[in-house]
């Protein structure tokens, strides 16, 4: 479900999201996900290191993504 944002908030969010995606960690995730070439409807899960259904890989599951300790787990 899309977030209901004002046009100004939507632009600011797009800027934030792009900035995050262009970090070293974001570039690493994109690079490795593209190498795996998961079948349609699947995404590469960097935590599990395998292709999983997109619906299960978005938003981190039950606890969201706030609990994932990316820096300690992956060194990024």
Backbone as a chain_set.jsonl record, in Angstrom:
{"seq": "XXXXXXXXXXXXXXXXXXXXXXXXXXXXXXXXXXXXXXXXXXXXXXXXXXXXXXXXXXXXXXXXXXXXXXXXXXXX", "coords": {"N": [[0.834, -1.163, 0.0], [0.643, 2.144, -0.892], [2.206, 5.019, 0.528], [0.441, 7.774, 1.891], [1.256, 10.718, 0.986], [2.03, 14.219, 0.992], [2.693, 16.256, -1.914], [5.124, 17.68, -1.509], [6.292, 16.267, 0.641], [6.547, 13.792, -0.576], [8.51, 14.303, -2.523], [10.694, 14.92, -0.862], [11.009, 12.47, 0.445], [11.663, 10.83, -1.716], [14.152, 11.89, -2.364], [15.596, 11.272, -0.004], [15.429, 8.45, -0.071], [16.817, 7.861, -2.439], [19.351, 8.811, -1.786], [20.026, 7.032, 0.273], [19.994, 4.632, -1.17], [22.209, 4.939, -2.762], [24.368, 4.603, -1.114], [27.31, 2.821, 0.035], [26.487, 0.337, 1.063], [23.93, 0.107, -0.07], [24.561, 0.004, -2.804], [26.044, -2.343, -2.834], [24.05, -4.224, -2.137], [22.331, -4.014, -4.358], [24.048, -4.816, -6.426], [24.708, -7.502, -5.721], [22.157, -8.658, -5.672], [21.371, -8.431, -8.337], [23.208, -10.133, -9.541], [22.351, -12.641, -8.688], [20.018, -13.218, -10.082], [17.164, -13.862, -9.629], [14.081, -15.688, -10.072], [10.994, -14.523, -11.651], [8.939, -12.563, -9.528], [10.322, -13.042, -7.256], [12.757, -12.008, -4.818], [16.149, -11.269, -3.916], [17.216, -12.173, -0.766], [19.259, -10.704, 1.463], [19.868, -11.313, 4.052], [19.143, -14.005, 4.448], [20.474, -15.044, 2.347], [19.45, -16.075, -0.099], [17.03, -16.557, -2.765], [13.802, -15.362, -2.251], [10.191, -15.158, -1.985], [8.878, -12.102, -3.168], [6.884, -10.819, -1.691], [7.343, -11.74, 0.865], [9.842, -10.79, 1.405], [9.798, -8.044, 1.559], [9.714, -5.298, 3.78], [10.743, -6.656, 5.965], [9.406, -8.727, 7.407], [7.827, -10.064, 10.361], [8.746, -8.344, 12.544], [9.386, -6.006, 11.218], [11.937, -3.894, 9.752], [13.54, -2.672, 11.548], [14.814, -4.186, 13.466], [16.834, -5.566, 12.249], [20.229, -5.915, 12.205], [22.185, -4.59, 10.33], [24.775, -3.402, 10.021], [26.362, -4.72, 11.984], [25.998, -7.36, 11.258], [26.798, -7.614, 8.56], [28.964, -5.958, 8.23], [28.779, -3.499, 7.02]], "CA": [[0.0, 0.0, 0.0], [1.447, 3.349, -1.009], [2.044, 6.005, 1.599], [-0.315, 8.961, 1.496], [2.129, 11.841, 1.278], [1.823, 15.435, 0.214], [3.705, 16.337, -2.982], [6.406, 18.124, -0.951], [6.824, 15.152, 1.417], [6.907, 12.749, -1.533], [9.798, 14.685, -3.122], [11.728, 14.779, 0.158], [11.213, 11.039, 0.66], [12.377, 10.314, -2.889], [15.538, 12.32, -2.214], [16.18, 10.454, 1.066], [15.538, 7.068, -0.53], [17.884, 7.812, -3.443], [20.611, 8.989, -1.064], [20.3, 5.766, 0.955], [20.264, 3.593, -2.173], [23.522, 5.17, -3.353], [25.44, 4.352, -0.154], [28.069, 1.609, -0.302], [25.652, -0.821, 1.382], [22.871, 0.043, -1.074], [25.168, -0.44, -4.068], [26.395, -3.752, -2.652], [22.817, -5.01, -2.203], [21.852, -4.024, -5.739], [24.999, -5.598, -7.217], [24.572, -8.923, -5.421], [20.812, -9.097, -6.063], [21.343, -8.584, -9.794], [24.011, -11.313, -9.891], [21.622, -13.869, -8.357], [19.002, -13.429, -11.125], [16.022, -14.601, -9.097], [12.972, -15.773, -11.018], [9.98, -13.477, -11.526], [8.169, -12.623, -8.296], [11.228, -13.331, -6.156], [13.829, -11.063, -4.534], [17.268, -11.843, -3.172], [17.234, -11.777, 0.638], [20.661, -10.659, 1.867], [20.009, -11.918, 5.376], [19.081, -15.455, 4.287], [21.368, -15.361, 1.228], [18.78, -16.865, -1.119], [15.866, -15.917, -3.37], [12.541, -15.612, -1.551], [9.083, -14.427, -2.583], [8.948, -10.658, -2.943], [5.95, -10.436, -0.643], [7.927, -12.096, 2.158], [11.115, -10.096, 1.573], [9.581, -6.609, 1.763], [9.381, -4.812, 5.127], [11.428, -7.392, 7.017], [8.635, -9.734, 8.109], [7.026, -9.754, 11.548], [9.225, -7.217, 13.342], [9.835, -4.901, 10.392], [13.369, -3.919, 9.472], [14.275, -1.955, 12.594], [15.576, -5.131, 14.271], [17.957, -6.13, 11.507], [21.456, -5.204, 12.52], [22.948, -4.687, 9.095], [26.188, -3.067, 10.182], [27.074, -5.746, 12.729], [25.881, -8.635, 10.582], [27.482, -7.632, 7.269], [30.153, -5.127, 8.227], [28.575, -2.28, 6.232]], "C": [[0.89, 1.24, 0.0], [1.185, 4.286, 0.162], [1.285, 7.204, 1.061], [0.495, 10.182, 1.921], [1.744, 13.052, 0.444], [2.891, 15.476, -0.874], [5.089, 16.737, -2.455], [7.07, 16.975, -0.177], [7.277, 14.022, 0.494], [8.265, 13.042, -2.178], [10.936, 14.511, -2.119], [12.049, 13.308, 0.419], [11.994, 10.423, -0.497], [13.858, 10.677, -2.81], [16.25, 11.489, -1.157], [16.422, 9.028, 0.601], [16.678, 6.904, -1.532], [19.248, 7.919, -2.768], [20.998, 7.69, -0.355], [20.687, 4.676, -0.049], [21.663, 3.736, -2.772], [24.669, 5.039, -2.354], [26.171, 3.074, -0.576], [27.236, 0.35, -0.049], [24.551, -0.989, 0.342], [23.389, -0.469, -2.407], [25.547, -1.915, -3.997], [25.161, -4.633, -2.787], [22.307, -5.115, -3.634], [22.73, -4.926, -6.602], [24.803, -7.099, -6.98], [23.201, -9.458, -5.836], [20.734, -9.311, -7.571], [22.134, -9.801, -10.247], [23.238, -12.609, -9.695], [20.554, -14.21, -9.38], [17.855, -14.319, -10.642], [14.888, -14.627, -10.117], [11.912, -14.724, -10.717], [9.144, -13.672, -10.258], [9.013, -12.916, -7.066], [12.286, -12.236, -6.046], [14.942, -11.804, -3.825], [17.257, -11.291, -1.757], [18.684, -11.852, 1.12], [20.892, -11.266, 3.24], [20.045, -13.439, 5.259], [20.006, -15.964, 3.191], [20.73, -16.331, 0.231], [17.586, -16.084, -1.666], [14.608, -16.337, -2.612], [11.446, -14.809, -2.242], [9.169, -12.957, -2.208], [8.059, -10.233, -1.791], [6.501, -10.738, 0.752], [9.193, -11.294, 2.446], [10.946, -8.601, 1.85], [9.177, -6.341, 3.202], [9.887, -5.717, 6.247], [10.627, -8.409, 7.801], [7.942, -9.211, 9.349], [7.471, -8.493, 12.284], [9.619, -5.999, 12.525], [11.331, -4.986, 10.164], [14.187, -3.239, 10.551], [15.167, -2.905, 13.393], [16.788, -5.707, 13.555], [19.19, -5.284, 11.745], [22.43, -5.351, 11.352], [24.436, -4.455, 9.312], [26.946, -4.16, 10.918], [27.062, -7.077, 11.99], [26.744, -8.716, 9.331], [28.75, -6.796, 7.233], [30.019, -3.868, 7.385], [27.916, -1.244, 7.083]], "O": [[1.797, 1.352, 0.825], [0.083, 4.332, 0.709], [1.468, 7.601, -0.09], [0.426, 10.619, 3.07], [1.207, 12.928, -0.657], [3.904, 14.787, -0.759], [6.104, 16.199, -2.898], [8.269, 16.739, -0.324], [8.286, 13.37, 0.763], [9.077, 12.134, -2.359], [12.01, 14.02, -2.468], [13.211, 12.941, 0.592], [12.879, 9.594, -0.285], [14.718, 9.865, -3.151], [17.377, 11.044, -1.374], [17.486, 8.461, 0.845], [17.419, 5.922, -1.48], [20.185, 7.209, -3.13], [22.163, 7.292, -0.378], [21.602, 3.892, 0.202], [22.237, 2.753, -3.24], [25.817, 5.327, -2.692], [25.698, 2.339, -1.443], [27.269, -0.591, -0.843], [24.268, -2.109, -0.084], [22.736, -1.28, -3.065], [25.393, -2.651, -4.973], [25.199, -5.662, -3.462], [21.896, -6.19, -4.07], [22.225, -5.705, -7.41], [24.741, -7.876, -7.933], [23.097, -10.593, -6.301], [20.105, -10.263, -8.033], [21.77, -10.439, -11.235], [23.435, -13.569, -10.44], [20.211, -15.382, -9.536], [17.618, -15.396, -11.188], [14.747, -13.71, -10.925], [11.928, -14.107, -9.652], [8.701, -14.778, -9.951], [8.486, -13.026, -5.959], [12.664, -11.618, -7.041], [14.713, -12.843, -3.205], [17.286, -10.075, -1.563], [19.267, -12.935, 1.179], [22.006, -11.689, 3.552], [20.874, -14.092, 5.892], [20.291, -17.159, 3.11], [21.369, -17.278, -0.227], [17.184, -15.07, -1.095], [14.385, -17.522, -2.365], [11.737, -13.883, -2.999], [9.492, -12.611, -1.072], [8.443, -9.376, -0.995], [6.153, -10.054, 1.714], [9.575, -11.136, 3.606], [11.88, -7.961, 2.334], [8.38, -7.085, 3.775], [9.477, -5.54, 7.394], [11.133, -8.923, 8.798], [7.517, -8.056, 9.393], [6.634, -7.653, 12.615], [10.144, -5.038, 13.086], [11.931, -6.042, 10.365], [15.415, -3.23, 10.476], [16.179, -2.472, 13.944], [17.674, -6.275, 14.193], [19.185, -4.076, 11.51], [23.373, -6.142, 11.402], [25.263, -5.231, 8.835], [28.062, -4.502, 10.526], [28.02, -7.844, 12.087], [27.353, -9.75, 9.06], [29.537, -6.914, 6.294], [31.021, -3.23, 7.063], [27.652, -0.136, 6.614]]}, "num_chains": 1, "name": "protein.A"}
